[in-house]
Amino acid sequence: MSETNKNQSLEFNILGCVVRVKGDDQNNKDATRAVDLLNNQIQSLKQKNPSLKDIDLAVLSALKLATDSFELETEYKENVFALKSGIEDALNFVEEISASESPSS
């Protein structure tokens, strides 16, 4: 990664493909993290199978990261559903307790 000029523009080299990112500090941090994640995935695949071509490394890395993303999305949705269900159960319990403790008319 190298800073190309003062206007927050960054340049990355991924398997020989130059990618330029121009944005604010947060965009550049996100881009750096994404490129680092991708490069780490590529290096991991390269170590396991050094004979893979760059295009194969790119596609396999993209598929691995997409799979990870789907798994995280599914886990997130399941956790949100479980939390919502738990909150509804707790509210029902509180309503039951409140109803049983209120004086009868």
C-alpha positions as CSV (number, residue, x, y, z in Angstrom):
1,M,0.0,0.0,0.0
2,S,1.3,3.5,-0.8
3,E,-0.2,6.9,-0.4
4,T,-0.2,8.4,-3.9
5,N,-1.0,12.0,-3.0
6,K,-2.3,14.3,-0.2
7,N,-6.0,13.9,-1.1
8,Q,-6.3,10.6,0.7
9,S,-5.8,8.4,-2.4
10,L,-4.4,5.0,-1.8
11,E,-3.1,2.4,-4.2
12,F,-3.0,-1.3,-3.7
13,N,-1.5,-4.2,-5.7
14,I,-3.5,-7.4,-5.6
15,L,-2.0,-10.2,-7.7
16,G,-0.6,-7.6,-10.1
17,C,-3.8,-5.7,-10.4
18,V,-3.5,-2.1,-9.2
19,V,-6.5,-0.8,-7.3
20,R,-6.8,2.9,-6.4
21,V,-9.1,4.1,-3.6
22,K,-9.9,7.8,-3.1
23,G,-11.9,8.7,-0.1
24,D,-11.8,9.9,3.5
25,D,-9.9,8.3,6.4
26,Q,-12.7,5.8,7.2
27,N,-13.1,4.6,3.6
28,N,-9.3,4.2,3.3
29,K,-9.2,2.3,6.6
30,D,-12.0,0.0,5.4
31,A,-10.3,-0.5,2.0
32,T,-7.0,-1.3,3.7
33,R,-8.6,-3.8,6.0
34,A,-10.5,-5.4,3.0
35,V,-7.3,-5.6,0.9
36,D,-5.3,-7.1,3.9
37,L,-8.0,-9.7,4.4
38,L,-8.0,-10.6,0.7
39,N,-4.2,-10.7,0.5
40,N,-4.1,-12.9,3.7
41,Q,-6.6,-15.3,2.1
42,I,-4.6,-15.4,-1.2
43,Q,-1.3,-16.1,0.7
44,S,-3.0,-18.8,2.7
45,L,-4.2,-20.5,-0.5
46,K,-0.8,-20.0,-2.1
47,Q,1.0,-21.7,0.8
48,K,-1.3,-24.7,0.6
49,N,-1.1,-25.0,-3.2
50,P,1.8,-23.0,-4.7
51,S,1.0,-24.2,-8.2
52,L,-2.3,-22.3,-8.4
53,K,-2.5,-19.6,-11.0
54,D,-3.3,-16.0,-10.0
55,I,-6.7,-16.2,-11.5
56,D,-7.5,-19.4,-9.6
57,L,-6.2,-17.7,-6.4
58,A,-8.4,-14.7,-7.0
59,V,-11.6,-16.8,-7.7
60,L,-11.0,-19.2,-4.8
61,S,-10.3,-16.3,-2.4
62,A,-13.4,-14.5,-3.5
63,L,-15.5,-17.7,-3.1
64,K,-14.0,-18.3,0.4
65,L,-14.7,-14.7,1.5
66,A,-18.2,-14.8,0.1
67,T,-18.9,-18.1,1.9
68,D,-17.6,-16.6,5.1
69,S,-19.9,-13.6,4.5
70,F,-23.0,-15.8,4.0
71,E,-22.2,-17.8,7.1
72,L,-21.8,-14.6,9.2
73,E,-25.1,-13.2,7.7
74,T,-26.9,-16.4,8.6
75,E,-25.5,-16.4,12.1
76,Y,-26.4,-12.8,12.6
77,K,-30.0,-13.4,11.5
78,E,-30.3,-16.4,13.7
79,N,-28.9,-14.4,16.7
80,V,-31.3,-11.5,16.0
81,F,-34.2,-13.9,15.8
82,A,-33.2,-15.7,19.0
83,L,-32.8,-12.3,20.8
84,K,-36.2,-11.1,19.6
85,S,-37.8,-14.4,20.7
86,G,-36.1,-14.1,24.1
87,I,-37.3,-10.5,24.5
88,E,-40.8,-11.5,23.6
89,D,-40.7,-14.4,26.1
90,A,-39.4,-12.1,28.8
91,L,-42.2,-9.5,28.1
92,N,-44.8,-12.2,28.2
93,F,-43.4,-13.4,31.5
94,V,-43.5,-9.9,32.9
95,E,-47.0,-9.4,31.7
96,E,-48.1,-12.7,33.3
97,I,-46.4,-11.8,36.6
98,S,-47.9,-8.3,36.5
99,A,-51.4,-9.7,35.8
100,S,-51.2,-12.2,38.6
101,E,-50.0,-9.6,41.1
102,S,-52.6,-6.9,40.3
103,P,-55.6,-6.8,42.6
104,S,-58.8,-8.3,41.2
105,S,-61.7,-6.1,40.5
